[in-house]
């Protein structure tokens, strides 16, 4: 009979996330003046993960560098365990960068996660760099009514785990601490980086990953 023993354990992966969450820093560990902001995103073609990492000048959001890396997917898609699937190709991509940004915006959750360690937090702890989770949908928690401002807090059992931020186009983004940053600063940075529906670093990383996927998928 074939060996049907799984090559991974969901329970162990969740325990690893809980352990990693203990290392998350909720204070600003940023330079006084932010010079470069990074963005990461991943596209897929069959069993290949295509990750893109971009670097933008923080003040004017001009693109200064972009890198792409591909890796065969070794982990299935499982809700709440995205980081285990995307981390290998993302890290390979970041290692190619000649300019290391002061902070990364990540298309995914930070601590706004059932195990308090989404992809943005996992990446930040592994890199030892400040990260912000910017997600298009909620994974956990409830939002309070919007006050007379563009954001409201995201709470899970009365614990503030992030914020819902309205973009200039009216879209709602879910911002949470990844690593080495406060929620207040995270909101300010995402607001500064967003001209349309999503922050420019993530938009450009997504565009680069999608372009690379088209190249790979062509016969």
FIKOLMI-747706 format. One record per atom (N, C-alpha, C, O): x, y, z. Coordinates in pm, whole numbers, plus 50000, padded with zeros to 5 digits. Layout:
XYZ ...
This chain:
500844988050000 500005000050000 500875012550000 501965012550058 500415023349936 501195035749936 501215042050074 500295040150155 502255049550099 502375056450228 501465068650226 501735078250154 500405068350305 499435079350307 499695089250419 498885098150443 500805087650488 501135096850598 501375110750543 502185112350451 500705121050595 500895134550541 502315139650563 502975136250661 502755147950469 504125153250479 504165165650567 505245170950592 503045170150614 503005181650703 501855179750802 500965171550781 501905187350907 500855186751009 500275200751027 500995210151063 498985202151004 498335215051024 498455219351170 498695231051199 498295209851259 498385212951403 499775218251439 499895227951514 500805211751386 502175216351415 502445230051354 503145238351413 501885232451236 502075245351171 501425256451253 501995267251268 500235253851306 499565263751391 500335266051521 500405277251570 500905255551575 501735257051695 502975265451665 503415273451748 503525263351546 504695271451505 504315286151495 505095294851533 503115289051443 502665302851434 502515309051572 502885320651593 501965301551666 501825306651803 503185309551865 503345319351938 504155301051837 505515303351889 506135315651824 506735323951892 505985316851692 506525328451621 505885341451669 506545351751674 504605340951704 503895353051748 504515359251872 504355371151897 505215351151950 505865356152072 507055365252041 507495372852127 507555364451919 508725372451881 508355385451810 509225393551778 507055387551786 506625399551714 506845411951801 506485412151919 507425422251741 507675434951809 506615444951764 506415447051644 505925451051861 504825460251830 505245474851842 504395483751848 506525477351846 507055491051854 507725494651722 508165485951647 507795507751695 508435512551572 509935510451579 510615516251665 510445502451492 511895500351480 512335504851340 513015497651267 511905516851307 512165522651176 513195533751187 513335539751293 513925536651078 514795548351080 513965561151095 512775561251063 514585571651141 513875584251160 513245588951030 512115593951029 513965587450922 513445590850789 513405578350704 514445572250676 512215574450662 512075562750575 512455566750433 511915576250378 513395559450375 513845562450239 513195553350135 512795557850028 513105540350169 512575530750073 511515521850137 511645517550252 510465519050059 509405510150104 509285498750003 509335500949882 509135486650055 509055475049967 507655469249963 506835471650051 507395461549859 506135454349847 506385440449794 507275438449711 505605430749841 505745416949791 504375411349757 503375414649819 504365402749655 503125395849616 503525383349538 504625382449484 502605373749534 502885360949468 501745356949375 500575358049411 502105352449256 501155346749161 501495331949144 502565327449184 500565324549085 500775310149068 500485305748926 499575310848860 501275296148880 500995289348754 501235274448777 502375270048795 500145266848775 500205252448805 500835250548943 500285255349043 501975243548952 502585241149083 503805250049109 504695246549185 503815261649043 504935271049058 504455283949123 503455289949081 505165288149226 504905301049290 505835311449229 507035309249219 505265322649188 506025333449124 505915345649213 504885352349216 506975348649285 506965359849379 507705371849321 508725370549255 507155383549349 507785396049306 508005404849428 507185405349519 509135411749426 509445421349532 509875434349466 510735434349377 509285445249509 509615458249451 510085467849561 509745466249678 510855477549519 511325488049611 510955501449551 511245504149434 510315509949631 509915523349588 510545533749680 510775531249798 510825545349623 511215556649707 510005560549791 508895561849739 510205562349919 509075564450008 508365577749981 507135578349982 509125588249957 508515601549944 507625602749821 506505607749830 508125598249705 507365600249581 506785587449522 506075587849422 507085576049585 506575562949542 507015559049401 506315551649332 508165564049361 508735560049233 509405546349247 510075543749346 509215537749147 509815524449149 511315525449121 511745531949026 512115518949207 513565519349187 514155505449163 515265504349109 513445494949202 513965481349179 512815471349184 511845473149257 512955460649106 511985449649109 512715436649082 513575435948994 512375426349157 512985413149139 511895402549141 510835404449202 512165391449074 511215380349069 511955367249099 513115365549062 511265358249167 511825344949193 510705334649183 509565337449219 511035322949134 510055312149124 510525299949204 511715297149212 509565293149261 509845280949335 508685271149314 507525275349302 508985258649311 507925248649306 507185248749438 507805248849544 505865248649433 505065249149554 505205235949630 504985225149575 505595237149757 505795225149839 504745223649947 504755213850022 503825233349955 502815233250061 501465236349999 501365245749920 500435228950031 499115231449972 498495244350023 498925249850124 497465248949953 496745260750000 495825256550115 494915248450098 496095262250232 495275259750351 495005273250416 495955280250451 493755277150432 493465289850500 494165290450635 494225280550708 494715302150667 495485305350788 496935300750780 497725303850870 497315293350675 498695288550664 499365293250535 500235286350481 498955304950487 499495310150361 501005312250366 501695310150266 501525316250481 502955319450490 503825307350458 504885308950397 503405295450497 504205283550470 504265280650320 505215274450272 503265285050248 503195282850103 504015293250026 504665289949927 503975305850072 504585316749995 505965321150044 506665328349973 506345317050163 507605321850220 508835318150136 509675326850114 508985305750089 510205302150017 510475310949894 511585316049877 509465312749809 509675320949688 509835335649723 510585342849656 509135340349826 509245354349866 510635357449920 511225367649886 511155348750005 512495350850060 513555350349949 514505358249950 513395341249855 514345340349744 514345353149663 515385357649615 513165358949647 513025371349572 513675383149646 514405391149587 513395384049775 513945395049856 515475394549859 516135404949859 516025382349861 517485380849865 518145386549740 519325389849743 517395387849632 517935393349507 518035408649510 518755414549429 517325414949601 517275429549602 518645435649630 519375431349720 518975445749552 520205453249576 519965464449675 520875468449748 518735469649678 518345480049774 517375473749873 516295469349835 517755473149999 516865467350099 515975478350156 516485488050214 514665477050141 513765487450192 513755488250344 514155478750413 513305499550394 513205501450539 512025493950598 512025490450716 511025491350514 509835484350558 509175477550437 509245482550325 508535466050462 507815458950357 506305459450382 505855457750495 505545462050276 504095460450279 503785446950215 504245443950105 503015438850285 502785425050244 501315422950212 500435427050289 501045416550100 499675413250062 499215401150145 499285389750099 498755403850266 498335393350358 498155398850498 498265410950520 497885390050591 497635394250729 498915395450809 499915388650783 498865404350909 499915404751010 499405397051130 499265384851125 499135404351241 498615397551360 497095395951356 496515389651444 496445401551254 494985399851240 494705385951184 494215384351073 495015376151265 495075362151225 494675353651345 495025357151457 493965342751325 493525334751439 494665330151531 494465328351651 495855328451473 497015324151553 498025335451570 499165333251609 497565347651540 498325360151561 499665360351488 500595367151530 499745352851379 500985353251300 500675349751155 500895338451110 500155359651082 499915357850940 501195359250861 502285360250917 501065359350730 502235359650642 503135371750667 504355370450669 502535383550687 503345395650709 504185394550835 505345398650837 503595388950941 504345387351066 505415376551052 506545378351096 505045365450991 505995354450970 507205359450892 508355356750928 506935366650783 508015371950700 508885381750778 510115381250770 508245390750855 508995400550931 509905394451034 511045398651050 509415384351106 510215377751208 511395370451144 512515371051196 511155363651033 512235356350964 513285365950910 514485363250920 512845377050852 513775386850796 514445395650902 515555400550882 513745397551014 514205407251112 514025421451062 514825430251091 512935423550983 512665436550923 511235440850956 510365432450978 510975454050959 509615458950980 508705454850863 509075456150746 507505450150897 506535446250795 505135450650837 504845452250956 504275452650737 502875456050760 502015446550679 502275444150561 500985441050743 500035432750671 498955441450611 498345449650681 498695439850482 497645447250413 496795437050338 497205431950234 495625434150391 494765423850332 493495429850274 493035440350317 492945422950175 491725427650110 490475422150178 489365426850152 490655412250266 489505406450336 489895403250480 491075402150513 488895401850564 489125398650705 489315383650723 488635375550660 490235380250810 490425366250846 489855363650985 489425352651016 489865374051067 489335372951202 488945386851252 489395396951197 488125387351355 487775400151417 486575407051356 486055402951252 486145417551423 485005425651380 485425440251376 486275444551454 484815447751285 485155461951276 484075470151345 482885466951341 484535480851408 483615490251470 483055499351362 483625500051253 481955506351388 481445516051290 482505526551260 483255530751348 482555530851134 483535541051096 483165554351161 482045559151145 484105560351234 483875573751289 484125584251181 484135580951062 484335596451219 484585607151122 486055607351082 486735617551095 486525595951032 487885594750981 487905582850887 486895576050869 489065580350825 489115570050722 489435556150774 489595546850695 489525554350907 489785540950958 489025538251086 488615547451158 488845525451114 488255521051239 489005508451283 489645501851201 488915505351411 489715494151462 489055480551436 487835479351434 489885470751417 489485456851401 489755449751533 490895449451580 488705444151593 488845437851724 488445423251721 487485419351654 489205415251794 488905401151809 488825398251959 489835398452029 487605395652009 487385393752153 487945405552234 488655403752333 487605417552189 488015430152254 489515433152243 489985442952301 490245425052171 491655427952147 491785434852012 491285429851911 492465446352009 492685453351882 493765445851804 494915444951848 493385440451689 494335432751609 494665439651476 495485434751399 494025451051450 494295457951326 493325469351305 492675474051399 493235473751181 492345484851147 491785482751007 492455477250919 490555487250987 489965487750854 490195501950802 489755511650864 490865503150689 491235516150633 490545518050498 490665509550410 489835529150482 489185532150355 490155539650265 490775549550305 490285534750143 491205540850047 490525552549977 489325554549996 491265560249898 490655571349824 489535566949730 488675575149696 489515554249688 488465549449599 487285543549676 486295539249616 487375543349810 486285537949891 486435523249926 485595517849998 487485516749877 487725502649910 488235501650055 488915510650103 487905490850121 488375488550259 489525478750259 489425467750204 490625482850321 491785474250340 491905470950488 491515478950574 492445459250518 492615455150657 494115455350691 494895447050644 494465465150772 495865467750805 496185462250943 495425464351037 497295455150954 497695450151086 499205450151101 499945450051003 499635450251224 501075449651254 501645436651200 501105425851224 502745437951127 503485426151086 504565423451188 504525413551261 505545432451192 506665431151285 507395444551293 507535451551193 507845448051414 508695459751436 508035472851396 508685481851342 506735473851423 506005486151393 504755486751481 504225476451522 504305498951509 503055500751583 501895501551484 502095504651367 500695498751532 499535499351443 499325513551391 498985515351275 499525523451477 499315537351436 500245541151320 499815547651224 501515537151331 502465540151224 502135532151099 502285537150988 501695519851117 501315511551002 500195518050923 500235518250800 499195523250992 498085529950924 498585541950846 498185543950731 499455549950906 499985561950840 500765558250714 500635564850611 501575547650722 502395543750608 501525538350495 501735541850379 500545529950527 499655524650424 498865535850359 498675536050238 498395545150439 497665556750386 498545564750289 498105568550181 499775567150330 500715574750246 500985567650113 501135574150010 501035554250116 501415546549998 500255543449905 500455537849797 499035547149945 497855543249867 497315555049788 496865565049844 497355553549656 496795563849567 495445559749512 494605568249480 495225546749500 493965541649445 493305532049542 492915535949652 493185519349500 492505509249581 493445501549673 493035497049779 494715500049631 495685492849713 497005500649714 497255508649624 497845498449815 499115505649823 499995503149700 500025491949648 500695513249656 501525512149537 502565500949545 502745493949445 503245498749658 504225487849661 503585474249632 504175466049562 502395471749686 501725459049663 501165458449521 501225447949456 500635469549473 500095469949337 501175466849234 500955459049141 502345472949251 503425470849155 504035456849167 504465451049068 504075451549289 504565437849307 503615428049240 504045418449175 502315430349257 501305421849193 501425422549041 501345412348972 501615434648990 501755436548845 502955428948791 502885422648686 504085429748865 505305422948821 505155407748826 505595400648735 504525402748933 504325388248945 503385383248836 503595372448781 502355390948806 501385386948702 502035386948564 501775378148482 502875396948538 503595397548410 504495385448393 504575379548285 505185381748499 506085370248494 505295357248475 505745348248405 504125356348536 503285344448518 502865342948372 502855331848319 502525354048307 502145353448166 503295347948080 503075340047988 504515352248112 505685347448037 505845332448054 506105325247957 505685327748177 505875313548205 504775305148142 505015293948096 503575310548141 502415302748094 502315301947942 501535293947888 503105310247871 503045309947725 503655296947673 504725292947720 503015290547576 503525277747523 504815280047444 505395270447392 
